[in-house]
Amino acid sequence: MDVIIAGAGLVGYHIADRLSKEGHNVTVIEKNRSKQELLNSKLNALILHGSVADAEVLEKAGIEKADLFVAVTNQDEVNLVASMLAHERGTKRIIARIKSLEYTTSEWIQNAQKLGIDLLINPQNVVAEEIYRIVSYTAAQEAAEFADGQVVFLGYGIGRNNPLAGISLRELAGVRGIYRMVVVAIARKHETIMPRGEDVIQEGDIVYFVCNKRDLPAINYLFEFQKQPTKLVFILGSERIGEVLARKLAGPGVRIKLIESDSERCQQLAEELDDVMVLHAEGTDVDTLKHEGIEHCDVFVAVTGDEQANILCSLLAKSYGAKRAIALVDRHEFVALAPSLGVDACVSPRLATAAAVVKYVRPPGVARIVTVEHCNAEVVEFVLAADTGILGKPLKELEMPTGSIIGVIVRGTQVVIPSGDDHLEAGDHVIVFTLPEAIARVERFFS
């Protein structure tokens, strides 16, 4: 596939890196000339200098034959203009990142479609939705649902006292038949371990597994994953992400305390948000945190625009009793470092936005994609067509691409934890965990 990416910031770079490693022909347009040498040394892509809103630059990039155009500069208006130029020149699919709320109304979305833009992505909304999922699955560091909610994919950190610490995957397989779960990967520091029987789960690991959602309560109880129900949530940062998250979480049985340092913004939010207590304070104001009951906090969420402050305030909240801390962090180095410091989960706007874009280069049979930052991998849900070449054959006779593993097969309302004797049928939803270098082979395997 021929892909043109307009803008080489954190999001654009990540998309270009991901797609080029999967074998796509990628061209990146970047206005900042000083970035060009660095991009040339790091990306397997054609780097062009110029404005993405310049028709001549787009033509030089090959816009007439592009299968996908992705506009992810830091300026909404530039992204919209570049997208319209791409549409005029016949680009098949167009995606634009839009940060301003005024461009995310239903009216604007309809206008964008008329202008040929297939998808408008607002990073704040995407991130708020991801944090909401993580908060909903108590104690999880990663959380996603597949097959219309029948299957869950979860990543849990293994503490010193967790029953899984010191257990081999072969030993764990002894209870798999009872609790219907499959460990698909283990993240250990900077290494991703694909499961083998002799591998032993260690303290500090993040264990990723898929299971039937109905079996989750029993699995959580057995392995002490599930903590107490979430009753009190502190949210630091009241811009779009914090506000949307507060609205989504507020409800019966859950108290929300939203921390904001700007007095005028506090007043506005207090008038607009029902069932949310708005606190005029800084995230490092220990006296206020203690007075408002931080020792009883189930989840502390830091979503300010300063990722270092998010990590610091999260750790501060945990030191005073908060049970879990979730931080908005964008740089990969910080995402990898934060869990070792004590932050329970990190959410990256860059990664969340990139994941929404990457789905557009997948084959028609892909229903859902989740990108896993800690182990640089993807979880993909395939829906098998009637002409798929691997139907009817026992799984033990199929050679899954190296770097991938089938987690679950969903057949109607039946959730199948696969063994070598199981087979695939038309219409099956197959949940697959895969490393980036295996994506292209996995797609061909299920096509």
C-alpha positions, 0 to 999 in steps of 0.5 A: 500500500502507498501511504503518505503521512503529512507531519512527522511529529510523535504521531506521524513518526510512529505511524510511519515507523509502524507501517514501513516495518510492515512493508508498506511504501511510506512517504513522509512530508515534513516542513521542519528541515532540521528533522529531515536528516534525523528522519532519513536515518531512522525511518525506512521511508521517503522523506520530503521537505515542504508544506503539506498544504502545498499542491506541488509538494503533494504531487511530488509525494505521489498523491495521485496514486496514494492509497491512504493519506494521513494528515497529522500536523500540529495545526488543524486547519493545515490538516483539513486543507491538505486532506481536501487537496488529497481528495481533489487528486483522487486519494482513496482514503483520507484521515485527519487528526483534529485537536480543536473541539469545534471541528468534532461536532456532528455537523463538522463530521458530516462536512468532512465526509462531504469533503472526502475525509473518511475519518476525523480523529480527536486525540483527547476523545480517544484517550479519554475512552481508553482511560475509561476502559482501564479504570473500569477493569480494576487493576489492569494496565491494559484493557480491551474488549473483542467480539462485541464484548464476549472476549477481554484482553487484559494486561496485569502487573505481577507483584511480589505476593501475586500467586502467579509469581514463580509459576511456569506457563506449563503449570498455569496450563493446568488450570486453563481448562477450568478458567478458559484463559490464554496467556499470549505474552509476557512483558519483562522490562524491554523484552516481549516473551511469547509464551512457552511452557518453560517460561516462568512468570516473575515479579515485575512482569506484565502478563497479557491474557485473553479470556471469556468475559464471563470467566473474568470474575473467577480468574480475578479471584483466583490470581488476586487480580481484582481489587476493591470496586472503584468508589473514589477517583481523583482526576488531575487536569480539567482540559478535554480529557479530564472533563470527558473522563469525569463525565463518563465515570460520574454515576451512582456509587462513584465519587469524582474529584477533579483537580484544577489550578485555574480558579475561573476554570474551576467555577465553570466546571463546577457549574457544568458537571453534575456529581463531580467535586471540583477542587481548586488546587495543584497536583502537588498540594499535599495538604489538599490531597490529604484533606480530600481523602487521598488515602481512600482514593481507588484511582488517581488519574493525571492527564495534564499537558505535562507528562513529567508532572503526570508521573510525579503527581501520580507517584505522590498520590500513591505515596499518600495512599492512592491504590492505583495511578494512571498517567498520560504519558507520550514519550516511549521512554517514559511509558517504559519507565513509569511502571517500574517507578510505581505508576500502574498504567500509562496512556499515550495520545500518540499511540492511541491516535496511531492505532486508530490510523493503522486500522485503515491499512488492514484488510477488510476482514479485520474487525478491531485492533489494539496496540500494546505499548509496553511490548510493542505489539498488536491484538487483532480480531479477524473475521474469517470469510468463507473462502479463507484457505485455512478453514476446516484444518486442525490448528496443529496442522497450521503453521502460525507465523513466528511472533504470533499466537491465536488467543481465542476463537469466537463462534457465535455465542461460543468462546473457544480456548483453542487446542491443536485439535480445534479448527476454524470455520467461516464467520469465526472471530479469531483474536490474535496477538502479534508482534509488528514484524509478523503483521503482514504474514498474519494478515496473509495467513488469515486472508 
